[in-house]
Amino acid sequence: MDDTPLPRGRDPIVNRTHMKFDLDDGIGARARIGLIVLATDFTMEYEWRRILALPGVAFYESRLHNSPTITPETLAAMEKLIPGAAKLILPNGRIDVVAYGCTSATVVLGEETVFKRIREGRAGVECTTPITAGIAGLKKLGVKRVALLTPYVEEINRMMRGFIEQQGIVVPVVGSFNNSDDGEVARMSPATTRDAAIELGKNKQVDGVFVACTSLRVAEIVEDVEKAIGKPLTSSNHSMAWHALRLAGVKDQVPGWGSLFRA
């Protein structure tokens, strides 16, 4: 122990240096998840903080510049920014999964393009996106015919429906708020989304509901909707939180977040 007195004129205290310390596995010992969030997104981090409050699980965010107006052209413009955003997340630390937080951009760019760009910034990492996770979650729940609820304009809705159907899930029912302003979408009340999801989900042609868009607030209404329609529901943020956990090897069943988190 080095007991070095401080300079004259100061109260005499002990200055102990080289004190012993122990190292543990640190924050996120079970899972460290990287999350790429759009600059305009109000919702994703809020919902993930609630859902992923699990021992030994942590997520770390990076923000990516985007236009607040949602069109195929503005979505495609984000591609070149993905590697840099992925690289910023704990550059010298372990990351188990990187999740790219834009449903519609993934549909426009394609999953493999998004994964490739993520791995340019973070080689070899497991990857997911909201639509990747949504499809995985719906298949895990045995949903074969889904109602799709979005805030998007019709051009994007057509692309998203086609994408889902290419993955083997039929989309006979679609509903949209038809709003291209991401800021306004984030301000749509959970009650609005709940009522729309229940209306679509009660249709006899479907056996589940997927709510697309990371800006819509859905996590808190999942159990209410499922109870009302007797069918499973998931969303962009909701399913991606589940999928990131599973990709990281965390298999916990988490009460309070609907049937997917019990699967």
Summary of the structure (lengths in Angstrom):
residues: 263
radius of gyration: 21.6
end to end distance: 54.3
largest distance: 83.5
contacts: 909
relative contact order: 0.16
helix: 41%
strand: 19%
